[in-house]
């Protein structure tokens, strides 16, 4: 039993045992009687039309129940808006099996449904498809001249466009004491969560479905299914208690959900559709992006001019955008800025949010550019950041609700040993290895939106909290239990947090590092309201020791309501419930930011990252030997799960900088390495000494709990810190990611 208070304690994941023992069930593992299995057929061309699909040989195989194509599919919604979801960008949402048109390579064109998964997969090989091909464009760099401003839509609320120009950039830049002019590129990346996408649909008759889906938003999937298939919301239940990694890939409903529901409704049977690893590369990705920065500074290192342009890939049917160029002026208060973001429509599927979307892209260019300025001026890169330190977000001229970035710089540098750095490139060696030190700043938004939660006290005095929110491995179940524990004054083993069910109170998609800040206050509000209901029952009791007290004069602790003035005057929750005739007490509450005041301050989480690399002088092999990330993220509910999030982000930063890239052969418009053998990610041998520091930061403005998200901040500063360390080690500035050893030979 964890002693109260629970917030701030390193509580182990409450569902951890289920995960490590294999008893946790994921979307593709739920038992169901009379279950059919679907396997998706994907297009082998990039653009054109389907001339014919011959399914006769496949249909003749034993155990094949149905093959659904654009010709025999059941009807679905007509209007585009009915296919939209909480994370849909502006444009027309892709509709699987809508017609004979092929929009991108790997597009789903049919579903084989059979008695076994193996037979469904085998039957796909017997289907013969004839195409009429058309010319296509999939090369971002070759088509960069076609870039245009993205269309605006509802997504602009959480992904604001670049701020308008300020001052006179051209004049300020030309008159600057020191100038940089740099170009950057990173390739396509795919999410690759361990759990592949799967949906199990249990057919209940009369338009009722229970769906186990791999998703980062149960209500998002519920809304999508109900709207697309013309079902009542109350008749569609989506459940996802265990998600084996998402990283953004589950923010939007993926096509296996559509296929499984369509087959279930058509055949009136239970159906499961699971995508294989290669098919995981046929929807969504971090878009390849080209960037151009031009920074100007005076002789003291103070920035006076910032230009940052990004050109990103999008599909022909949606305008996907990221917040790439907005960050520099949020950190560094230059008076003259010009920020631009454009997209190039290509014959690919729409890109999709991937951990720290835009932030990990933009901060790489910004912080490497800052490093260039430091070297040109002969100023320590850390000192340059301190010279340009500001307590306001210059892009909006708003004061930060809290900002302990200075402490991140100083304490992170001390922990790392930054003072031992010899500033001269190629000056530090260890045997035949060149040693480099690099540092960078990280920033990510601290947002929140509407969330709801229910608190139920059962007759035994224990409490169940309910919310539709998912837990994608971040520790949501655990920290929500801790929040409830503190508010109720109950040990965590007296609290059950039930979640990831669309029939529970509303929660948005889990992404953007806003889950704790959104759902946490709702849990706190529901528990507070439950406490008030309990106290009211005590007040209404004639022989109560607390009858004359007001709510503010009692505390809830150790399962009791206790007088603050006289701790001997107390009533246990069990006593209250015993007098409640065996009935539970319930309350459902919402929490959201005050729209009148929330926009008056800038809100962000900050970090400082310090990295040491070794580069083999003869082979060019790069190793990140150690790294320190110091983070200011408001109140840390659970340092154990929060540290895990930052460490995971740091590993991903290593991956993005040195390993990850999906290669597209533009002759075929096809990804050539859609597997974990050739899509390179770090292994244990690549990961060495990683350390996390949480800097104390109090913030009573950002939300009721004073928390900021930590899901993304661990990623954003790592790529530039590594790139800067490689320059320090080798004297070579490489701005394209990933950085491979051959670039150093």
MOMOZI-V135908 format. One line per field, one symbol per residue. ss: DSSP state (h for helix, s for strand, l for the rest). burial: + if it has 16 or more other C-alpha atoms within 10 Angstrom, else -. A space follows every 50 residues. Layout:
ss: ???
burial: ???
//
This chain:
ss: lllllllllllllllhhhhhhlllllllllllllsssssssslllllsss sssslhhhhllllssssssllllllllllhhhhllllllsslllllllll sslllllsssssssllhhhhhhhhlllssssssllllllllllhhhlsll lllhhhhllllllllsllhhhhhhlllssllssssslssllllllllsss sssssllssssssllllhhhhhhhhhhhhlllhhhsssslllllllllll llllhhhhhhhhhhhhhllssssslllhhhhllllsllssssssssslll llsssssssssssssllssllllllllhhhhllllsssssssssssllll llllllllhhhhhhhhhhhhhhhhhhhlllhhhhhhhllllssllllsss llllhhhhhhhhhhhhlhhhllllllllssllssssssssssssslllll ssssssslllllsssssllllllllhhhhhhhhhhhhhlllhhhsssssl slllllllllllllhhhhhhhhhhhhhhhhhhhhhhhhhlllllllllll hhhssssllssssllllllssshhhhhhllllllsssssssllllllhhh lslssssssssssssslllllssssssssssslsllllhhhhhhhhhhhh hhhhhhhhlllslssllllssllllllllllllhhhllssssssllllll llllllslllllhhhhlhhhhhhhhhhhhhlllllsslllhhhhl
burial: ---++++-+++-++---------+++++------++++++++++++++++ --+-+--++----+++++++--+--------+++++++++++++-++--+ +++++++++++++++-+-++++++-++---+----++++++--+--+--+ ----+---+-++--+---+--++--+++++-++++++++++++-++++++ ++++---++++++++++++++++++++++-+-+-++++++++++++++++ +++++++++++++++--++++++++-+-++++++++++++++++++++-- ++++++++++++++++++++++++++++++++++++++++++++++++++ +++++++++++++++++++++++++-+-++++-+++-+-++++++--+++ +++++++++++++-++-+--+-+-++-+----++++++++++++++++-+ ++++++++++++++++++++++++++++++++++++++++++--++++++ +++++++++++++++++++++++++++++++--++--++-----++---- ---++++++++++------+++++-++-------+++++++++----+-- +++++++++++++++++--+-++++++++++++++++++++++++++-++ ++++++++++++++---++++-+++---+++-----+--++++++-+++- +++++++++++++++++++++++++++++++-++++++++---+-
//
